[in-house]
Amino acid sequence: MSRPPSKKGSARASPERRRRERKSALKKRQNACFFCTRPLHPKDSALFVEEEVGRIFCTEECITRYFTPEVERLEKEYKRILSREDLTGEEKEALAHLRWLTLEESDETWHETTSGGDLRYTLISEFQPGENPIWYICICLFLRGDPSFLFLAFPTKDAAMVDYYRKGDRMERTRHTVNKDKKGESSDQTEVTDGLAEPWTEEETLRAQVMQDRRKDDIPTEDYALYQSCVDETLETPDEVWSLKGVAEETRRMYHFIRHYPEERPAMWFIIVARETEDDEQIEIVDAFPTRDQKIMEFYRRGEQEVGHAGRPSSSQLVH
């Protein structure tokens, strides 16, 4: 039984107690809507718009209300730098259809990490409807490689405006598929993304919750690009491959590829999450990242082990 709180009011809680309280508060937050804090039960539908922070929402309305202050801030910034010589309201309305073309396949994709830990993406496409070029700019979050929540979208004919929004690092926006082979061999194919993010499965819901608890000294997301060479190595010569299927019949089978890099200091693992496609000979990569956090690696030891040491326990016995 815990000791009742002191009535003096001047004594501070011990560091260990504060740590437990923070951990307890975080645990409660993980199982509740990030905006309205309504508890979410296992059978409830959980909505995500990103996976860097792993926030969970109960409705689209809660998502919108949570991000409204940031939307308003970005709108004020846009109006502050907007030139009087830029497009008129009628001209912008006539170009509104370019928003979807930009979201589906942008000419440029830039990303930067915000102070809150989000990876903010800026999509830019150039069009030539007349003698002079027009650009369309979309600022959004990504979920599994595709736009998920849109903060701001607008067309402009001002090249200086376009340069202003080229922030962070430029990246290539691709979707990967891998040919499956009974011999364990694979060939990587790259396909440009062609749509908005699909709903998450329960497997990905659990994954986002695990990522929230990742160690603070783990490899930062902005350094993931430095480990790109590990993708082919992990696909071709994984130490372990696990497969699992969700409860719902329509849920596609997921695959977890794990490769250990003990020579790194400190040691690390590279993990690839893939899923079945309509083509029986291909699987689609939905996530790939390095980690030094053994707890995260253990999470991916789930389901049936297809490659690796026989008899290794699944993560359902290791992760709580």
FIVEX-669009 format. One line per field, with one value per residue: chain; x, z, y of N, C-alpha, C in turn. Coordinates in steps of 0.1 Angstrom, whole numbers, plus 5000, padded with zeros to 4 digits. Each point is the difference from the previous one (the first is absolute). Example, Ala and Ser with C-alpha at 12.3 -4.5 7.8 and 13.67 -1.06 7.14 Angstrom:
! FIVEX-669009
kette	A,A
n.c1	5132,4996
n.c3	5078,4993
n.c2	4943,5011
ca.c1	4991,5009
ca.c3	5000,5000
ca.c2	5012,5011
c.c1	5009,4992
c.c3	5000,5008
c.c2	5012,5011
END
This chain:
! FIVEX-669009
kette	A,A,A,A,A,A,A,A,A,A,A,A,A,A,A,A,A,A,A,A,A,A,A,A,A,A,A,A,A,A,A,A,A,A,A,A,A,A,A,A,A,A,A,A,A,A,A,A,A,A,A,A,A,A,A,A,A,A,A,A,A,A,A,A,A,A,A,A,A,A,A,A,A,A,A,A,A,A,A,A,A,A,A,A,A,A,A,A,A,A,A,A,A,A,A,A,A,A,A,A,A,A,A,A,A,A,A,A,A,A,A,A,A,A,A,A,A,A,A,A,A,A,A,A,A,A,A,A,A,A,A,A,A,A,A,A,A,A,A,A,A,A,A,A,A,A,A,A,A,A,A,A,A,A,A,A,A,A,A,A,A,A,A,A,A,A,A,A,A,A,A,A,A,A,A,A,A,A,A,A,A,A,A,A,A,A,A,A,A,A,A,A,A,A,A,A,A,A,A,A,A,A,A,A,A,A,A,A,A,A,A,A,A,A,A,A,A,A,A,A,A,A,A,A,A,A,A,A,A,A,A,A,A,A,A,A,A,A,A,A,A,A,A,A,A,A,A,A,A,A,A,A,A,A,A,A,A,A,A,A,A,A,A,A,A,A,A,A,A,A,A,A,A,A,A,A,A,A,A,A,A,A,A,A,A,A,A,A,A,A,A,A,A,A,A,A,A,A,A,A,A,A,A,A,A,A,A,A,A,A,A,A,A,A,A,A,A,A,A,A
n.c1	5009,4997,5010,4992,4996,5011,4996,5013,5000,5010,4998,5011,4993,5004,5012,5001,4994,5007,5010,4995,4998,5011,5006,4994,5003,5012,5000,4994,5010,5008,4992,5002,4989,5009,4988,4990,5011,4990,4998,5010,4990,5005,4987,5004,4996,5013,5000,5009,5009,5007,5013,5005,4989,4992,4995,4990,4991,4988,5000,4996,4988,5004,5003,4989,4993,5006,5000,4988,5006,5005,4988,4995,5010,4999,4987,5003,5008,4991,4990,5009,5003,4987,5004,4998,5011,4997,4996,4990,4989,4996,5012,5001,4988,5004,5010,4988,4997,5009,4992,4990,5003,5001,4988,4995,5005,5008,5004,4997,5007,4997,5009,4994,5007,4988,4998,4988,5010,4991,4998,5003,4991,5008,4989,5008,4991,5007,4991,4996,4990,5010,5003,4995,5011,4993,5002,4999,4997,5003,4996,5006,4993,5009,4993,5010,5007,4988,4995,4999,5007,4991,5011,5007,4992,5008,4995,5011,5002,5002,5011,5000,4987,5002,5010,4991,4991,5011,4994,5011,4997,5006,4989,5003,4989,5002,4994,5004,5002,4999,5007,4990,5008,4996,5010,4992,5001,5005,4992,5007,4988,5001,4990,4996,4999,4988,5001,4990,5003,5002,4988,5003,5008,4994,5007,4996,4988,5003,5004,4990,4993,5007,4999,4988,5003,5004,5012,5003,5009,4988,5001,5003,4987,5006,5005,4987,5001,5007,4989,4999,5014,4995,4993,5009,5009,4990,4997,5012,5005,4987,5002,4989,4990,4991,4990,4990,4988,4993,4992,4998,4991,4996,5005,5009,5006,5005,5012,5008,5008,5009,5009,5009,5004,5006,5005,4988,5004,4989,4998,4995,4987,4998,4988,4994,4989,4995,4992,4991,5000,4992,5013,4997,5007,4993,5009,4992,5011,4995,5011,5011,5006,5010,5004,5003,4987,5005,4994,5004,5013,4998,4995,5010,5003,4991,4991,5000,5010,5003,5008,5010,5004,4998,4988,5004,4998,4987,4998,4990,5012,5005,4990,5000
n.c3	5000,4991,5004,5009,4992,5000,5012,5000,4988,5008,5004,4992,4989,5003,4994,5008,5009,4998,5000,5011,5005,4995,5004,5011,5000,4996,5009,5009,4997,5001,5010,4997,4996,4992,4995,4999,4999,4991,5010,4994,4998,5002,5002,5006,4991,4998,4999,4989,5002,5009,5000,4997,5002,4991,4997,5009,4991,5005,4995,4988,5007,5008,4989,4994,5011,5000,4987,5004,5012,4996,4996,5010,5006,4993,5002,5012,5000,4994,5007,5009,4993,5000,4987,4999,4994,5010,4999,4993,5007,4989,4998,5013,5000,4989,5008,5007,4987,5000,5010,4994,4989,5008,5006,4988,4993,5010,4995,5011,5009,5009,5009,5012,5011,5004,5008,4995,4990,4995,4989,4998,4991,4990,4993,4989,4992,4989,4996,4988,5006,5000,4998,5012,5007,5005,5013,5004,5012,5005,5011,5003,5006,5002,4995,5003,4999,5005,4994,5013,5005,4994,5002,4989,4990,4991,4989,4993,4996,5013,4992,5005,4999,4989,4998,5005,4992,4994,5010,5008,4998,4988,4997,4997,4994,5006,4993,5009,4990,5006,4990,5003,5006,4996,4993,5003,4987,4998,4992,5002,5001,4993,5007,4992,5011,5002,5013,5007,5012,5001,5004,5012,5001,5007,4990,4991,5006,5001,4987,4997,5008,4994,4988,5007,5004,4987,5002,5009,5003,4995,4988,4999,4998,5003,5007,4999,4993,5010,5003,4989,5000,5012,4991,4990,5009,5006,4988,4996,5011,5003,5013,4999,4997,5004,5001,4999,5004,4997,5010,4994,4993,4998,5012,4993,4997,5012,4996,5010,4993,5006,5000,5007,5005,5004,4987,4999,5003,5008,5003,4989,4998,4988,5000,4993,4998,4995,4990,4999,4987,4991,4997,4998,4990,5005,5007,5007,4999,5013,5005,5002,5011,5005,5009,5012,5000,5008,5009,4992,5000,5013,4998,4991,5011,4991,5003,4987,5005,4989,5006,5004,5012,4998,5005,4993,5012,4998,4994,4997,5001,4992,4993,5010
n.c2	4988,5010,5008,5005,5009,5007,5004,4999,4993,5000,4987,4999,4995,4988,5001,4989,5007,5011,4992,4994,5013,5004,4989,5002,5013,4996,4991,5008,5009,4989,4998,5013,5007,5004,5002,4992,4992,4998,4991,4994,4992,4988,5000,5011,5009,4998,5013,4999,5009,4994,4997,5012,5006,4995,5012,4997,4999,5004,5012,5002,5002,4990,4993,5004,4998,4988,4999,5004,5001,4988,4996,5006,4995,4989,5002,5004,4990,4992,5005,4997,4989,4999,4999,5013,4997,4992,4987,5004,5003,5006,5005,5002,5004,5006,5002,5000,4995,5009,5002,4993,5006,5011,4997,4996,5010,5004,5011,5007,4993,5009,4997,5004,4999,5000,5010,4997,4999,5007,4992,5012,4998,5005,5000,5000,5005,4999,5010,4997,5006,5009,5012,5002,4995,4989,5002,4988,5005,4988,5003,4989,4991,4991,4990,4992,5012,5003,5011,5005,5011,5008,5007,5001,5005,5003,5006,5002,5013,5002,5000,5012,4999,4995,5008,5009,4992,5001,4994,4998,4987,5000,4993,4988,5001,4988,4990,4991,4991,4988,4995,4991,4992,4988,5003,5010,5000,5012,5007,5011,5005,5011,5005,5010,5006,4994,5003,5003,5002,4987,4995,5002,4989,4989,4994,5009,4998,4987,5000,5008,4992,4990,5006,5002,4987,5003,4994,5009,4990,4996,4993,5013,5003,5011,4990,4996,5012,5001,4993,5008,4999,5002,5007,5001,5004,5007,5005,5002,5005,4998,5004,5007,4992,5009,4992,5009,4995,5011,5005,5012,4993,5013,4998,5007,4989,5002,5006,4995,5008,4992,5010,4992,5012,4989,5002,5005,5012,4998,4987,4997,5002,4994,5006,4990,5008,4988,5001,4990,4997,5005,5003,4987,5006,5009,5007,5009,5008,4999,4994,5008,4995,5007,4992,5006,5002,4991,5008,5010,4995,4997,5013,5000,4993,5001,4991,4996,4994,5007,5009,4992,5002,4987,5002,5011,5004,5000,5013,4992,4993,5009,5005,5009
ca.c1	4991,5008,4999,4991,5008,5003,4991,5008,4999,5013,5009,4999,5000,5013,5002,4994,4986,4996,5002,4989,4988,5001,4998,4986,4992,5003,4993,4986,4998,5001,4988,4989,5001,5010,4993,4989,5004,4991,5007,4998,5001,5005,4991,4997,5008,5010,5004,5013,5004,5015,5005,5012,4996,4991,4988,4988,4988,4988,4992,5006,4998,5010,5012,4999,5001,5014,5010,4995,5009,5012,4995,4998,5013,5005,4992,5005,5013,4998,4995,5010,5010,4993,5002,4988,5000,4998,4987,4988,4992,4993,5011,5003,4989,5000,5012,4999,5001,5014,5003,5000,5012,5012,5000,5002,5014,5006,5013,5010,4995,5009,4995,5007,4995,4995,5004,4991,5004,4994,5007,4991,5004,4995,4999,5000,4999,5000,4991,5001,4987,5001,5014,5008,4998,4993,5004,4990,5007,4992,5007,4992,5007,5000,4997,5004,5004,4990,4994,4990,4993,5004,5000,4998,5002,4998,5007,5007,5009,5012,5011,5006,4991,5003,5013,4998,4995,5009,5006,5004,5008,4992,5000,4993,4988,4998,4994,5008,4995,5010,4995,5002,5006,5000,5014,5004,5006,4990,5005,4993,4994,4996,4988,4996,4987,4989,4987,5000,5003,4988,4998,5010,4996,5004,5015,5007,4996,5009,5013,5001,5001,5013,5009,4999,5008,5013,5010,5004,5013,4999,5004,4990,4993,5006,5012,4997,5005,5014,4999,4993,5006,4996,4987,5003,5007,4990,4991,5007,5006,4995,5003,4987,4988,4987,4988,4988,4988,4991,4988,4991,5003,5005,5013,5011,5011,5012,5013,5010,5014,5009,5014,5008,5013,5008,5013,4997,5002,4995,4994,4986,4992,4992,4987,4991,4987,4995,4987,4996,4993,4991,5008,5005,5014,5006,4996,5003,5007,4993,5009,5014,5007,5010,4998,5009,4991,4997,4985,4993,5003,4993,4986,4999,5001,4986,4994,5007,5014,5003,5014,5007,5002,4988,4997,5001,4986,4995,5000,4988,5004,5011,4996,4988
ca.c3	5000,5000,5011,4996,4998,5012,5002,5002,4988,4996,4996,4986,4997,4996,4986,4996,5000,4988,4988,5000,4997,4985,4992,5002,4992,4986,4997,4998,4988,4988,4998,4999,4989,5003,5001,5010,5010,5002,4999,4988,5003,4989,4989,4995,4988,5003,4988,5001,4989,4999,5008,5008,5014,5003,5007,4996,5001,5000,4989,4991,5006,5010,4992,4995,5011,5006,4991,4996,5003,4991,4987,5001,5000,4987,4992,5003,4994,4986,4997,5003,4989,4987,4992,4995,4985,4998,4994,5006,5006,4989,4994,5009,5000,4987,5001,5012,4997,5000,5013,5001,4992,5008,5011,4995,4994,5000,4993,5011,5013,5011,5014,5011,5012,5008,5014,5007,4996,4987,4988,4992,4986,4991,4986,4990,4986,4990,4989,4990,4994,4990,4996,5012,5009,5012,5009,5011,5012,5011,5013,5006,5007,4992,5006,4991,4987,4993,5008,5009,5005,4992,5007,4991,4986,4992,4988,4999,4988,5006,5002,5013,5009,4998,5006,5015,5006,4998,5013,5004,4991,4989,4999,4989,5005,4993,5007,4996,5001,5000,4995,5009,4994,5010,5003,5010,4993,4998,4991,5004,4989,5005,4993,5005,5007,4991,5007,5014,5009,5004,5015,5007,5005,5015,5001,5000,5012,5011,4997,5003,5015,5004,4996,5009,5011,4996,5008,4996,4993,4988,4988,4997,4987,4989,4996,4993,4986,5001,5001,4988,4995,5008,4995,4992,5008,5009,4991,4994,5010,5013,5011,5003,4993,5007,4992,5008,4993,5009,5003,4989,4988,4989,5004,4993,5008,5002,5001,5007,4997,5010,4998,5011,4996,5013,4999,5003,5014,5005,4991,4995,4991,4990,4999,4988,5002,4987,5000,4988,4990,4992,4992,5009,4999,5006,5013,5000,5012,5006,5009,5001,5009,5009,5015,5010,5011,4999,5002,4987,4991,5005,4996,4987,5000,5002,4990,4996,4996,4987,4998,5012,5009,5004,5014,5006,5005,4993,5009,5009,5013,5004,5001,5008
ca.c2	5012,5012,5009,5012,5013,5008,5012,5012,5008,5006,4990,4996,4986,4995,4998,4987,5001,5008,4992,4990,5007,5004,4988,4996,5010,4997,4987,5004,5008,4991,4993,5009,5010,5010,5013,5000,4990,4989,4987,4992,4986,4992,4998,5013,5004,5011,5008,5005,5009,4999,4989,5005,5002,4989,5004,4992,5008,4992,5005,5010,5013,5002,5003,5014,5009,5000,5007,5014,5011,5000,5005,5014,5006,4999,5009,5014,5001,5001,5014,5010,5000,5000,5012,5006,4997,4986,4996,5005,4990,4993,4992,4989,4991,4993,4990,4991,4986,4997,4996,4986,4996,5002,4991,4987,4998,5013,5002,5001,4997,5005,4996,5005,4996,5011,4999,4990,4986,4996,5002,5009,4998,5010,4994,5011,4996,5012,4998,5011,5002,5011,5004,5000,4988,5001,4990,4996,4996,4994,4997,4989,4988,4987,4987,4989,5004,5008,5010,4996,5012,5011,5013,5012,4997,5013,5003,5013,5002,5007,4991,5003,4993,4986,4999,5001,4988,4989,4999,4987,4992,4995,4985,4993,4994,4988,4988,4989,4987,4990,4987,4989,4988,4989,4998,5010,5011,5011,5011,5013,5008,5013,5005,5013,4999,5004,5003,5004,4989,4991,4998,4992,4988,5000,4997,5013,5007,4996,5005,5014,5001,4996,5011,5011,4997,4998,5006,5014,5000,4992,5007,5010,4998,5008,4992,4988,4999,4995,4986,4995,4987,4988,4995,4989,4989,4994,4992,4988,4991,5003,4990,4995,5004,4996,5004,4999,5005,5006,4992,5001,4992,5008,5005,4993,4995,5009,4994,5007,4996,5005,4997,5006,5006,5000,5007,5014,5004,4987,4991,5004,4991,5007,4994,5003,4996,4999,4993,4994,5009,4992,4991,4990,4999,5012,5006,5014,5005,5012,5007,4995,5009,4994,5002,4994,4996,4986,4999,5002,4989,4989,5001,4995,4986,4996,4992,4988,5002,4993,5000,5003,4988,4994,4999,5013,5004,5012,5011,5000,4995,5008,5014,5002
c.c1	5009,4997,4991,5008,5002,4991,5008,5000,5013,5010,4997,5000,5014,5001,4994,4985,4995,5001,4989,4987,5000,4997,4985,4991,5002,4992,4985,4997,5001,4987,4988,5002,5010,4994,4990,5002,4990,5007,4996,5002,5005,4991,4997,5009,5009,5005,5014,5002,5015,5004,5013,4996,4990,4987,4988,4988,4988,4992,5008,4999,5011,5013,5001,5001,5014,5009,4995,5010,5012,4995,4998,5014,5006,4993,5004,5014,4999,4995,5011,5010,4993,5001,4987,4999,4998,4986,4988,4992,4993,5010,5003,4989,5000,5011,4999,5002,5015,5005,5002,5011,5013,5001,5004,5014,5006,5013,5011,4994,5011,4995,5010,4994,4996,5005,4992,5003,4993,5010,4990,5004,4994,5001,4999,4999,4999,4991,5002,4987,4999,5014,5009,4997,4991,5004,4988,5008,4991,5009,4992,5009,4999,4997,5004,5003,4991,4994,4988,4992,5005,4999,4996,5003,4996,5008,5007,5007,5012,5011,5007,4992,5004,5013,4999,4996,5009,5009,5004,5009,4990,5001,4993,4987,4997,4993,5008,4991,5011,4994,5003,5005,5001,5014,5005,5007,4990,5006,4991,4995,4995,4988,4996,4987,4989,4987,5002,5002,4987,4999,5011,4994,5003,5014,5007,4996,5009,5014,5002,5001,5013,5010,5000,5010,5015,5010,5004,5013,5000,5004,4989,4995,5007,5013,4997,5005,5015,5001,4993,5005,4995,4987,5002,5006,4990,4990,5007,5006,4995,5004,4987,4989,4988,4988,4988,4988,4991,4987,4990,5004,5006,5014,5011,5011,5012,5012,5009,5014,5009,5014,5008,5014,5008,5013,4998,5003,4992,4993,4986,4994,4994,4988,4993,4987,4993,4986,4997,4994,4991,5008,5007,5015,5007,4995,5004,5006,4992,5008,5013,5008,5011,4996,5010,4992,4996,4985,4992,5003,4992,4985,4997,5002,4986,4995,5008,5014,5003,5015,5007,5001,4986,4998,5001,4986,4995,4999,4988,5003,5011,4996,4987,4996
c.c3	5000,5011,4996,4998,5012,5001,5001,4987,4995,4994,4985,4999,4996,4985,4995,5000,4988,4987,4998,4996,4985,4992,5001,4991,4985,4996,4998,4987,4987,4997,5000,4988,5004,5002,5012,5012,5003,4999,4988,5004,4988,4987,4993,4988,5004,4988,5003,4988,4998,5008,5008,5015,5004,5007,4995,5002,4998,4988,4991,5006,5010,4994,4996,5011,5007,4992,4996,5004,4990,4986,5000,5000,4986,4990,5002,4994,4985,4996,5002,4989,4986,4993,4994,4985,4998,4995,5007,5006,4989,4993,5009,4999,4987,5000,5011,4997,5000,5014,5000,4991,5008,5012,4995,4995,4998,4992,5011,5013,5010,5013,5010,5013,5009,5015,5007,4996,4987,4989,4991,4985,4992,4986,4991,4986,4991,4988,4990,4993,4990,4997,5012,5009,5012,5009,5010,5011,5011,5012,5008,5009,4991,5009,4991,4986,4992,5008,5008,5005,4993,5009,4991,4986,4992,4987,5001,4987,5004,5003,5013,5011,5000,5008,5015,5006,4997,5013,5003,4990,4989,4999,4988,5006,4991,5009,4995,5000,4997,4994,5009,4992,5010,5004,5010,4993,4997,4991,5004,4988,5007,4992,5006,5008,4992,5008,5014,5009,5003,5015,5006,5004,5015,5002,5001,5011,5012,4998,5004,5015,5005,4997,5009,5012,4997,5009,4994,4993,4988,4988,4996,4986,4989,4995,4992,4986,5000,4999,4988,4995,5007,4995,4992,5008,5008,4992,4995,5010,5014,5010,5004,4991,5007,4991,5009,4992,5011,5002,4989,4988,4989,5003,4993,5009,5001,5001,5007,4997,5011,4997,5011,4995,5013,4999,5002,5015,5003,4990,4996,4992,4989,4998,4988,5003,4986,5001,4986,4991,4992,4991,5010,5000,5006,5014,5000,5013,5005,5010,5000,5008,5008,5014,5008,5011,4999,5002,4987,4991,5005,4996,4987,4999,5003,4989,4998,4995,4988,4997,5013,5009,5004,5015,5007,5004,4992,5010,5008,5014,5006,5003,5007,4999
c.c2	5012,5009,5012,5012,5008,5012,5013,5008,5006,4990,4996,4985,4996,4998,4987,5001,5008,4992,4990,5007,5004,4987,4995,5009,4997,4987,5003,5007,4991,4993,5009,5009,5011,5014,5000,4991,4989,4987,4992,4985,4992,4999,5014,5002,5011,5006,5006,5010,5000,4988,5004,5002,4989,5005,4993,5010,4992,5004,5010,5014,5003,5003,5015,5010,5001,5008,5014,5011,5000,5004,5015,5007,5000,5009,5014,5002,5002,5014,5011,5002,5001,5014,5005,4997,4985,4998,5006,4988,4991,4991,4987,4990,4992,4989,4990,4986,4996,4995,4984,4994,5001,4990,4986,4998,5014,5000,5000,4996,5003,4996,5006,4995,5012,4999,4990,4985,4996,5002,5008,4999,5012,4994,5012,4994,5012,4996,5012,5001,5011,5003,5000,4988,5004,4989,4997,4995,4994,4997,4990,4991,4988,4989,4989,5005,5008,5011,4996,5011,5012,5013,5011,4996,5013,5000,5013,5001,5007,4990,5002,4993,4985,4997,5000,4987,4988,4999,4986,4993,4995,4985,4995,4993,4988,4990,4988,4987,4990,4987,4989,4988,4989,4997,5010,5012,5011,5010,5012,5007,5013,5005,5013,4999,5006,5002,5004,4988,4992,4999,4990,4987,5000,4997,5014,5009,4996,5005,5015,5002,4996,5011,5012,4999,4998,5008,5014,5000,4991,5009,5010,4998,5008,4994,4988,4998,4995,4985,4993,4987,4988,4994,4987,4988,4993,4991,4987,4990,5004,4990,4993,5006,4994,5004,4998,5006,5006,4991,5001,4993,5008,5006,4992,4996,5010,4991,5009,4994,5007,4996,5007,5004,5001,5008,5015,5003,5013,4992,5004,4989,5008,4992,5005,4994,5000,4993,4995,5011,4991,4991,4991,4999,5012,5003,5014,5004,5012,5007,4993,5010,4993,5003,4994,4995,4986,4997,5001,4988,4988,5000,4994,4985,4995,4991,4987,5003,4992,4999,5003,4987,4995,5000,5013,5005,5013,5011,5001,4996,5010,5015,5001,5014
END
